[in-house]
Amino acid sequence: MIYLDNHATTACDPRVVAAMLPYFSTNYGNPGSPHALGQQAAEAVARAREQVAALLKAEAAEIVFTSGATEANNLAIIGAALQHESAGGTRRRIVTSVIEHKSVLEPCEYLATRGWEVIRLPVDSHGFVQWDHAERLIDESTLLVTLQAANSEIGTIQDIRSMAKLAHRHGALLHCDAAQAVGKISMNIFDWPVDLLSLSAHKFYGPKGVGALYIRGGGEDQALTPLMRGGSQEYGLRPGTVPVPLIVGMGVAAEVAGNELTIEQQRIWLLRDRLEKEILKAIPTATVNGDLKHRLPHNSSITFRGVEAEALMANLSTVALSTGAACESGSLDPSRVLLAIGRTHDDAFCTVRMGLGRFTTVEEAQRASKEIIDAVQFLRTLLA
Ligand SMILES: Cc1ncc(COP(=O)(O)O)c(C=O)c1O
């Protein structure tokens, strides 16, 4: 298969796998144990924490390991709200956008059932949050603004720096779901002065089942109420024995991403642009979604008007791509992201998402574009 679904997940880098292996059956200690095996594991976790922090230019103490971005988003959003409630705070508004991942929208919906006012900012036709709405709706009653770094379908990269400034001007916290951006574009917490940031290792060539929440000022800062109880691991914010092999893998994945990002980003960018150019040349009615300038370098969301994405995918024998977010793949509804940027229902059903990656070769990209073009042309002749 030619794998063009790197937004859904990425293959684990062989360097990551090699680093993880000893921690399954040789250095298998529990980092909480006082003996040598336990201490070796604790040192490995500490090293990984440094590696993840280095990628974000953060302090190691500001990283809390979780099971992924879903858990990090829940901890950030619900944890901040519960903490504010228990401290007797009076802010009751949370501001987010209509194109967030479910793992942001559903915690917000949960808080709405507890009396919080949740505002979902609309986006423009490129997928950028509408700034006039943000300026009007983020105010002194806002506790938290939660905005994604980059969209998993159309790749649009939000102006997180400006949003952080706006939130801070009103004393609100800024949480950023950076699951799709970390390891794909250069970003750090100096350029993006966020308070909380979620990431997931399997989106940047690390293992599945591990992620992290960056917390400005550190996990001991009492800014969040834990969602689970039962242990003091991860400052009590994420109790339970830490998954040492996964954390070691995430650390190496972060280090590799940090070292290779600039070159990798350019290579994938060029490959993506060439793939898109070939498709658009052969099928001039096809249109690209998202912002062409501020877009994830590996992302390509294309609408082939009149050709249903499901039919197109069924006619691709060696190319693995998708219609949208993997967590919404069971849904029969059109993509809410495409509708939010103004695409019609019909167009939304005729859109595919491609995501190139570290292991996509030039030859694979060429074969993929040919196969996609052939399939679209074949389906169009059937409809003519
Ligand atoms: C933007 C965004 N946030 C959060 C997540 C959730 O990540 P995970 O399933 O690894 O917890 C995803 C996964 O697709 C995502 O794309």
The ligand as a Tripos MOL2 file, in Angstrom:
@<TRIPOS>MOLECULE
LIG
   16    16     1     0     0
SMALL
NO_CHARGES

@<TRIPOS>ATOM
      1 C1         -6.4930   17.5090   16.2010 C.3       1 LIG1
      2 C2         -6.5440   16.2250   16.9770 C.ar      1 LIG1
      3 N1         -6.6840   16.2660   18.3070 N.ar      1 LIG1
      4 C3         -6.7110   15.1570   19.0610 C.ar      1 LIG1
      5 C4         -6.6090   13.9150   18.4920 C.ar      1 LIG1
      6 C5         -6.6870   12.7080   19.3750 C.3       1 LIG1
      7 O1         -5.4700   12.0260   19.4090 O.3       1 LIG1
      8 P1         -5.3930   10.5820   20.1010 P.3       1 LIG1
      9 O2         -6.4250    9.7280   19.4140 O.co2     1 LIG1
     10 O3         -4.0030   10.1200   19.8360 O.co2     1 LIG1
     11 O4         -5.6930   10.7590   21.5260 O.co2     1 LIG1
     12 C6         -6.4640   13.8150   17.0980 C.ar      1 LIG1
     13 C7         -6.4090   12.4890   16.4500 C.2       1 LIG1
     14 O5         -6.7590   12.3070   15.3250 O.2       1 LIG1
     15 C8         -6.4180   15.0070   16.3270 C.ar      1 LIG1
     16 O6         -6.2890   14.9740   15.0040 O.3       1 LIG1
@<TRIPOS>BOND
     1     1     2 1
     2     2     3 ar
     3     2    15 ar
     4     3     4 ar
     5     4     5 ar
     6     5     6 1
     7     5    12 ar
     8     6     7 1
     9     7     8 1
    10     8     9 2
    11     8    10 1
    12     8    11 1
    13    12    13 1
    14    12    15 ar
    15    13    14 2
    16    15    16 1
@<TRIPOS>SUBSTRUCTURE
     1 LIG1         1 GROUP 0 **** ****
